[in-house]
Amino acid sequence: MGTDTVRERAADGAAERRREQRGWYFYDWACSVYSTSVLTVFLGPYLTSVAKAASDADGFVHPLGIPLRAGSFFAYSVSASVILSIFVMPLAGAAADRTGRKKPLLALSAYLGAAATAGMFFLDGDRYLLGGLLLIVANASLAVSMVLYNSYLPQIAPPEERDAVSSRGWAFGYAAGSLVLVANLVLYTAHDTFGVSEAMAVRICLASAGIWWGAFTLVPLKRLRDRRTPHPAEDAPGRPAHGWRQLAATVRDMRRQPLTLAFLLAYLVYNDGIQTVISQASVYGSEELRLDQSTLIVAVLLVQLLAVAGALGMGRLARTYGAKRIILGSLVAWTLTLAAGYFLPAKAPGWFFVLAAGIGLVLGGSQALSRSLFSHLVPPGKEAEYFSAYEMSDRGMSWLGPLLFGVTYQLTGSYRDAIISLVAFFVLGFVLLARVPVRRAVRDAGNPVPARI
């Protein structure tokens, strides 16, 4: 085979890889609008108001006969969705690796979540239970879809490209969130001009996120391709291709990768704090700081815009200093930002915007680099199974933070006490991550060690 032919094939392979990477970015573009507009901005305050409309004279609602403060219902619903995800994600990951058919599972989970989100249009009056159910379905579906989406990263990007590719994916997501939030802000602030009530404007914003999610999911479904990587024991007699036995086998296999598990434990802890801040910040702003919805939308828009720059900037820093060091630095910044948030005065949007800027600068980078770092710790051929465990740490195990937040408010009636309790997640996560020898972890997983990690 001639040298020119080899070069042409290499060029064609690189072009196909870049095309697939661009398609991969678009799932972040599709689903991040749910995380931003629904989970971070609108649903928390709106579902809380719906729960309060259904509460008794003491401010409690009673789902399944259990007395809950109406102000804690949203946090408890987030925790319930995460607990459901724990049971579903490993099965989806194992099935994807066994069959090699990630795209059909990605499509199923994405469109189930998009449909549940679009159904939030019907959340009005005192239908807080409907809101909680739709939130649980949408959150669990998003978690499953992210298992499958993330598991493509080791297959579409060689080790030296993963920090950059992962960072671009997060940047795409935050850019989409910013674009849709601008439209949401226009509709919400000028709802009278459009002839709709404030509540109707919120419901339209919620439903539009589901439509966006479903529409742009078509791009990755068209460009990504399934790859079947044989498992050593997949044809062994009596071994099922899916189900709880496979989940147990995955857990046993991960025990042979103790350093990968050590990273997952650290990530579980500090990301629990990140996810709780994302989901509860709007409730804190509206209920404790008494800021109006327009202020919250502008603050989250600021987070989205700065998160794009933060994700790309921290991705570049990782090339020089390594992903682990940059993540550790971001955890220090998270701790200082949350501590400052405890002292924010009420009805002071300017200081809330400063806090939002601090969150935005570290949010995208800490998440993007964590994803790319983990991709180096996955044994070849087990991407979806291991990323199901990663997603359990990302969204699946992030129920302790919302639960702690809700219980703290339940006991104290103070959102300030609830928000400061989250500092523990970042401090402990820093300590655990600092103890992980990531270069040895990459070698133990059977992967080449990048020059900087």
Residue, then its C-alpha position, 0 to 999 in steps of 0.5 A: m500500500g502506497t504512502d499516499t494511500v495511507r495518508e488519504r485513509a488517515a485523513d478520511g478517518a480524521a475527518e469522519r472522527r471530527r464529524e462524529q465529534r460535532g454530532w456528539y456535541f449536539y446532545d449537550w446542545a439538546c439536553s442542557v436546556y432542560s438542566t438550565s431552564v427547567l431544573t435550575v431556573f423555573l421548575g424549583p420556584y414554580l413547583t414550590s409555589v404549586a406545592k404551597a397552593a396545595s399545602d395545609a394551614d401549617g405549610f405542609v403537603h401530604p404525598l402518600g400521607i407523609p407530611l412534608r414542608a411545601g418548601s422541601f417538596f422540590a428537593y425531595s423530588v430531585s432526590a427521588s429521581v436520583i434514587l430511581s436512576i441508580f437502579v436504571m442506569p447500570l442496566a442501560g450501560a450493561a445492555a449498551d456494551r453487550t449489544g453494541r446498540k447505544k443509539p436506540l437506547l439513547a433515543l428511547s431515554a432522550y425522548l422519554g425525558a423530552a416528553a415528560t418535560a413537554g408535559m410540564f405545560f400541564l402543571d398548574g393549580d395545585r398539581y404538585l404531585l404531577g410536577g413531582l412525577l414529571l420531574i422524576v421521569a425527566n431527571a431519570s431519563l436524562a441520567v440514563s441518556m448521559v450514561l450512553y452519551n458519555s460512553y461515546l467519548p473514549q470511542i470518538a476521541p483519542p487520549e490527547e483530544r479528550d480534554a478538548v472534546s469534552s470541554r467543547g461538549w460542555a461549552f455547546g451545552y452552556a451556549a444552548g442554555s444561554l440562547v434559550l434563556v434569553a428567549n425565556l427572559v423575553l417571554y417571562t418579562a413581557h408576558d402581558t405583551f404576549g397576552v399570557s399570564e406569568a404562570m402560563a409563561v413559565r409553563i411555556c418555558l418548561a414545555s419548550a425545553g422538552i421540544w428543544w431536547g427532542a428536536f436537536t437529539l436528531v443530530p447525534l442520532k444521525r451522526l454517531r455510530d454504534r461500535r460493538t466491542p466483544h466482551p471476553a465472557e459474552d458468549a459464556p454459557g449461562r451468562p445473560a446479556h443484560g439484567w441484574r447479573q450483568l450489573a453484579a458482574t460490572v460491580r465485581d469487575m470495578r473492584r479490580q480497578p481500585l484507583t478508578l473506584a477511588f476517583l469515582l468516590a471523590y467525584l461522587v462527593y464533590n459533584d453531589g455538591i455541584q448538582t445540588v447547587i445547580s438544582q437549588a440555587s433558584v429556590y435559595g434566590s427566590e425564597e431566602l434572598r427574595l429575588d424576583q424571577s427575572t433577576l434569577i433568569v439573568a443570573v443563570l444566563l450569566v452563569q451560562l455565558l461564563a461557563v462557556a468561557g470557563a469550560l474552554g479556558m480550563g480545558r486549555l489550562a489542563r493541557t499545561y497543568g493537568a486535569k487533576r490540578i485544575i479540578l482541585g483548584s476549582l473545588v477551592a473556588w466552589t468552597l469559597t463561593l458557597a461560603a460567600g453565598y451564605f452571607l449574601p444580603a436579601k434583595a441585593p441582586g448585584w451581589f447575587f450576580v457576583l456569586a453567579a459569576g463565580i459559579g459560572l467560571v468554575l462550573g463548566g470546567s470542573q464538570a468537563l475535566s472530570r468527564s475527560l479524566f474519567s475516560h482515561l480510567v475506563p478499561p477498553g470495551k467497557e465504556a458504557e458499563y463504567f460510565s453508568a457508574y460515573e453517571m451514578s456519581d454524576r446524577g445518579m448518586s447526587w441525592l445526598g445533597p438535595l436530601l441534606f438541603g431539604v432536611t436542613y430546611q425541614l428542621t431549621g426553616s432556613y435556606r441559609d443553613a441549607i446552602i452552607s451545609l453543602v460546603a462539606f461536599f467540596v472540602l471532602g471531595f478535594v481531600l479524596l481526589a488529592r489522594v488519587p494517583v491518576r497516572r497509575a490509575v490510567r496504567d492500571a486500566g490498560n490505557p496509554v498515559p497522556a503527557r499531562i493528566 
